[in-house]
Amino acid sequence: MVITETIRQAISTAIQQSGSALSFARSVGVSHTTVAYWLQGRTHKINSTIWNNLFPLIEGYLGDTGTGPEPSYRYPALTSSQPKYVLRERPAASSFYDAPRENLNSAPLFYFSDLADYDPAFDSLEWLTQERTRGQAKFTLTVVPNMFAVEVDAKRAGFFPAGTKVLLQNVAPDDGEVVLVKLREKNRFLFARYGRNAGTVTLTPLQKGVKKLTLSREEFHGVCSWIATVREAVQLF
């Protein structure tokens, strides 16, 4: 969702009603900094998972500004007779939906072991899909060619429970987005929140007990093999 002036005004009003930007950010499931970036215009888009958490909190403040037609803010209504999925952006902000089967989209699915030696500089995603795919995973988002999915196993469960299917995209992340990082150490992966300030990248791990990484551009390429942006996480239950 593109952050329009109407959305910024609605967020500002909702913050005033909630009492503080910090409490509002916690309700959405994002950091205080992320909310500040929305209001300052430093972040121009909100991904669908966060938007589904944010929209109910600002819906009542999305009034007509008199500046012309506004985009449709609400996602298509979902029926209640289909299998349920949980989409998670942060532990404090889980959203539950009934996903119609006809609205689900497929992405090639891999295990972490399939990606242990994957190098986008040498291996195309098409090759990886032909050689190592474990099948298909279903998501509510539209799946485009540079997207793929990974299934969280028990060894790497934590923020995402084991069995969760995570939709990833090979694009540079925006500040505040959740990413999967392949570290150069063999078979090591990290789910983290991505931040960038000037020439420095910060990776704040979602797993407990893992230290935050602050890396320069040169250090980043020495520590990380590749990085993919998390678009959606779905768990059938």
N, C-alpha and C positions, 0 to 999 in steps of 0.2 A: 504494500500500500504506500503510495506517494504521500508524504506529509504536506498537506496544503495548509494555508493560513487558517482555514476553518478548523482543521484538526489541531493545530497548535493552540488556537484560542480555547478549544474545548478541553485540551489537556490542562492548560493553565487554570481554567475554571474548576476542573475536577480536583486539581491540587489544592486550590483554596478551600474547597468543600471538605477535603480529606484531612486538612489540618497542616500537612507538611509534604514537601516533595519526597522526603524519605519514606514516609508511610505509604504514599501513593506508589512509589517505585516498588515497594515490597508487595503491594497488592497486585501489580502487573507481573512481578517476577523478574524485574530487571534491576540494574544498579542505578543509584542516584545520578551517576555521571551520564548514563544513557538517556535518562529523562531530560537532563540539562542540555544534552546535544540536540534532542528533538526540538526543544524550545528555542535554542540559539540558531537553528537552521544548519548545524554542522553535520547532522545526519538527515538525509533526504528521503529515506525509505524505511518502512517497518516490515519485517518479514511476516509471513502469514501466521506463524505460530504465536508470535508476540501480539500481533494485531487481534487475534481471537481472544487473547487475555485482556487487551486494552479496550476493545470496542464496547463491552458492556459497561465499563466505568465512565465512558465519555459520551455514550449514545444520546443521553438526554441533553447534552450541550452542543450537539451538531445542528445548530439552527441555520436558517437561511440568512446569508450575509448580504443578499441583494446584489451580489457581484456576478450573477449568472448561475447556470446549473452546476451543481456539485456532483462528483462521481458517486456511484453506488457504494455505500460503506459496508453493507451487510453481505456476507457470503450466502450462497444459496441455502435455503432451508433444508435441513436433513431430517429424514423420517426416523421413526423410533422402532421399526420392525426388522432392522438389519443387525448383523454382528457389530459389537462395540469395539472401538479403538481408543487408546489413550495417546494424546499428543503432548509431549512434554518439552518445555523450554527450560524451566528451572524447577527444582523440587517444590517450591512454594507456590507454583502456578501451574497446576495440572488442569487440562481442559478435556472434557469428555464429550464425545460425539457419537452419533449413530451414522455410520458411513454407508450410503447406498452402494451396492455392489457395482452398479453401472457407472458410478462416478469415480471408481478407483482406477489408478493408473499403475502400470508395471515398470519396474526398474531392475536391471540385472543385480543379482544378489551374490555377495561374497562373504567368506569367513575371513577373520583377521589373518589367518595363516596364508590365505591366497594373496594377500597384499603385502606380505612381509618383505618381498624383494621387488615389489612393483616400483618402477621408476618412470614417471611420465615423460622424462627426457628421452627415454629409449623405447618404452612400451606404450603403445596406444591403448586407449580404453576399449576400442573395438577388438584388438588382439586379446586383451585380458578377458573380455566377455566370451570370446570364442574358446579360449583355452581353459578357463578356470571357473566360469559361472556355476553357481549352485542352484540356479533356477531364477525365479522372479519374485519380487516383493511388491506388495500393493500399497499405494499411497493415495491421499486425497489430492495432492498437488499435481499439476501437469508435469510430466517427466519429459525432459529434453535430452538430446544426445550426450551432453557432458555430465549427466547425472548417473550415479550408481548407488547401491545400497550395501550396508554391512550389517551382519547380525551380531549383536553383543553376546559374548559368551560369559560363562560364570567367572572366568579368570579376570575379565575386565569389567564386570558389573560394578555398579556403584551409583553414579548419578542416573544412568540408564540401567534398568533391571535386565538381567539375563533374558535373552529371547527377543529383546526390542530390535526392530528393524529401523535403521537410521538411514535416511536419504541424504546423500552427499552430492555436492556439485563442485566441479573443478573450476572454480572462479575465485578471484581474490576476495577475501572477506572484508566487510565493512567493520568499522570500529564498534565493538560491543557484541558482535555475532559469535555464536558457538561454532567451534571448528574441531575437526579431527586432524591431529598432527602425527605424521609418521616420523619418529625420531630415528637418527642414524644408528643407534644401538639396535642390534638384531631383535626383531619381533616386538619392539616397544612402540606403543601407540598412546596418545594422550588426547582426551576430550578436554577442551579448554575454552575459556572466553578470550577472544582476541582483542587486543588494544594496540593502537598505534599513536605515537606522539613524536612528530618530527622524524628522525631517523631511527627511532627505537620501537621495537615490537615487544609487547608484553603478552604472555600466555598464562592466564590464571586457571589452573587445573580445576576441573569439576570434581575429580576424585579427591577424597579426603586424604590428608597425610602426604600430598605431593607438593613440592615447593613451587612457588611462582617463578617463572622464567622471564627475565628482562634481557633482551638481546639486541645488539646492533644489527644492521643489515648483514655485515660480514659474519657475525657470530650465528645469525639465524641459519644461514646456508650451511654452516659447519655443524649445527646441532640437528637440523630438521631436513629430512629427505623431501617431503612434500606436505602440503596442507590442503584440506578440502573443507568447504563450508557446509555446515549442517542445515538442511532445509526443513526436515520434518522427522519426527521419531514416532513410530507406531508400534503398539503392542496389542496383540489380540488377547482378549481375556473373556 
